[in-house]
Amino acid sequence: MYESYVGVRKGNCGALLAPAGSEGFALYGEPSYLVAGGLSARTIQSDGHWFVRKKDKLTASPERTAELESFAAELVDTLLPVV
């Protein structure tokens, strides 16, 4: 399904990277929290905030959200070009 992308994972978070020519890689989409071993979408429903993948969902607790934000920041710092 994602033949042209590279998946990266740290802890319970993951992201897809797309080739960016000879420059390396660029973030494809958004980093996400892993649910049932796969990338998820963050949603707001009437009963709260969730990370959802197909029929599985996890509460977007402050701890999980902080882990995702930390992963996303680290990933962006890693992908930024060094000048």
C-alpha positions as CSV (number, residue, x, y, z in Angstrom):
1,M,0.0,0.0,0.0
2,Y,2.9,2.4,0.8
3,E,5.5,1.2,-1.7
4,S,7.1,4.6,-2.2
5,Y,7.4,5.5,1.5
6,V,9.6,4.5,4.4
7,G,7.9,3.9,7.8
8,V,9.6,5.0,11.0
9,R,8.6,4.2,14.5
10,K,9.6,5.1,18.0
11,G,7.8,3.7,21.0
12,N,4.1,3.9,20.2
13,C,4.4,6.5,17.5
14,G,5.0,6.2,13.8
15,A,5.2,8.2,10.5
16,L,5.7,7.8,6.8
17,L,8.6,9.5,5.0
18,A,8.6,10.2,1.2
19,P,11.8,10.3,-0.9
20,A,12.8,14.0,-1.5
21,G,15.2,13.5,-4.4
22,S,18.8,13.6,-3.5
23,E,17.9,15.7,-0.5
24,G,16.8,12.7,1.6
25,F,13.3,12.4,2.9
26,A,10.3,14.5,3.7
27,L,7.4,13.8,6.1
28,Y,4.4,12.3,4.3
29,G,1.2,13.2,6.2
30,E,1.4,13.6,10.0
31,P,3.1,11.5,12.6
32,S,0.5,9.4,14.4
33,Y,0.0,7.2,17.5
34,L,0.0,3.5,16.7
35,V,-3.3,1.7,17.3
36,A,-3.4,-2.1,16.8
37,G,0.1,-1.9,15.2
38,G,-0.9,0.6,12.5
39,L,-1.0,4.4,11.9
40,S,-4.1,6.1,13.3
41,A,-6.1,9.3,12.9
42,R,-6.8,11.7,15.8
43,T,-10.5,12.4,16.2
44,I,-12.8,14.3,18.4
45,Q,-16.1,12.5,19.1
46,S,-19.0,13.3,21.5
47,D,-17.3,11.1,24.1
48,G,-13.8,12.6,23.9
49,H,-10.6,12.7,21.9
50,W,-9.4,9.4,20.4
51,F,-6.7,7.8,18.2
52,V,-8.7,5.6,15.8
53,R,-7.7,2.9,13.3
54,K,-10.5,1.0,11.7
55,K,-12.7,-0.4,14.5
56,D,-10.0,0.1,17.2
57,K,-9.5,3.2,19.2
58,L,-7.5,4.5,22.2
59,T,-8.2,7.5,24.3
60,A,-6.0,10.5,23.4
61,S,-4.8,10.8,27.0
62,P,-2.4,13.6,27.9
63,E,0.4,11.0,28.2
64,R,-0.2,9.6,24.7
65,T,-0.6,13.1,23.2
66,A,2.7,14.2,24.9
67,E,4.5,11.1,23.5
68,L,3.2,11.9,20.0
69,E,4.2,15.5,20.2
70,S,7.7,14.6,21.4
71,F,8.1,12.1,18.5
72,A,6.8,14.7,16.0
73,A,9.2,17.3,17.2
74,E,12.2,14.9,17.2
75,L,11.3,13.8,13.7
76,V,11.0,17.4,12.4
77,D,14.4,18.3,14.0
78,T,16.0,15.2,12.3
79,L,14.6,16.0,8.9
80,L,15.5,19.7,8.9
81,P,18.4,20.4,6.6
82,V,21.7,21.4,8.4
83,V,23.0,24.7,7.2
